[in-house]
Amino acid sequence: QVQFVESGGGLVQPGGSLRLSCAASGSILGVFMAWYRQAPGKQRDLVARITTSGSTRYVDSVEGRFTISRDDAKNTIFHQMDNQKPENTAIYYCTVLPFRPDAGNSWGQGTHVTVSS
């Protein structure tokens, strides 16, 4: 199964930007990809997803501020996060869609994003 390594997190001030990366251990061709996040004390939720043709969809709270993209040649997806808000503080994970633990899908370690002044 393909494994994912997320990077690019850190501390950012409200209104600032971060760009997350997710490197896959194998090909992501033909696979829908997504970013999830888990805020402290909360469940892990879907934030954005991208189809094989590049069509994207976001949760309402990040629409217009976050942009998911993919580079299949590099087996990498990205997450540009602009105009950050404190409520975006979370661990961010990437994975395939649909996520199927029974098929061997697993979570990476994620990358921490903290939005604070």
N, C-alpha and C positions, 0 to 999 in steps of 0.2 A: 504494500500500500504506500501511496505517496505521503510523505511527511512534509510539514510546513514549519518554517522558521520565520517568526515575525520580528521586525526591528523598526527603529525610528521613533520610539516613544521617548517621553521625557517630560520635563516641566515647562509649561508654557503659560503665559499670562492671558487673562481673558481678552478676547479679540485677536489673539495671535494665531499662528498657523503651525501645523506639523504635517509631515508627509510620512506615512507608514509604508513599509514594504513587507512583502510576504514571499519568501523564496521557497519553491516546491522542489522536492528531491527528485521528481520525475515530471513527465509531461502533463500539462494541464489542458492540452488540446481537447476540444469537444466536451469540456466540463464547465458547468456553471460554478461560479465561485462567489464567496460571500465574506463579509466582515461581520463579526459578532463583537459584543462587548459585555463585560460583567463589572458593574459598579460595586463598590463595597457594600456587602450585606444584601445584594440583590442577585437575581438569577441572570444567567447569560441570555442576551437577547440579540436578535438579528438587527443589524444597522443598515447594511447595504448589500446588494447583490448585483452580479453582472453575468449576462448570458454569454454564450459562445460567440455571438455576433456583436457583442459590445453594448447591448441594451442594458440599461441600469434602472434600479429602483431603490428608493430610500425610505426609511421611516420618516414620518412627518417632522419630527423634532430636528432632523439634520438636513432636510431638503433645502437645497440652495446653498448650503455651506460645506457639505462634504461631497467628494467626487471619487468614485471607485473607477479604476482602470486596470487594464491587463496588458502584459507583453508576453504573448505565448512563446515567442522565440527564446525568451529568457526564463520561461516558466516562473513568472513573477506577477503578482498583482500589487496594486498600490492603493493608498487611501489618503487623498489630500483632504486635510481638515482645516478649514478656514473659519475665521470669526469664532474662535473657540469660546465655550461657555463652561463655567464650573461644573455643571451637571454632566459634562462630557468626560469627567474624570472616571477612568475605568481601565481594566485590562482589555486590550483589543486582540482578537484572535481572527485568523482567516481559516477557511475550510471550504470543502466542496459542498455543493448542494445537489441533491438532498444529502444531509448528514446522516450516515447510517453506521452506527457502532457495530451492528451485526455483520456488516460487510467489511469491517476492519478500519473504518474511519476513526481517527482519534484527534484530540486537540493538541496543539503545540503548547509551548510555555507562554505564549502571548507577549505583548509588549505594553508596558505601563504608560499611561498618559495621565498626567496631573495638570489640571487647569486651575491655577491659583495666582493671586497677586502677592 
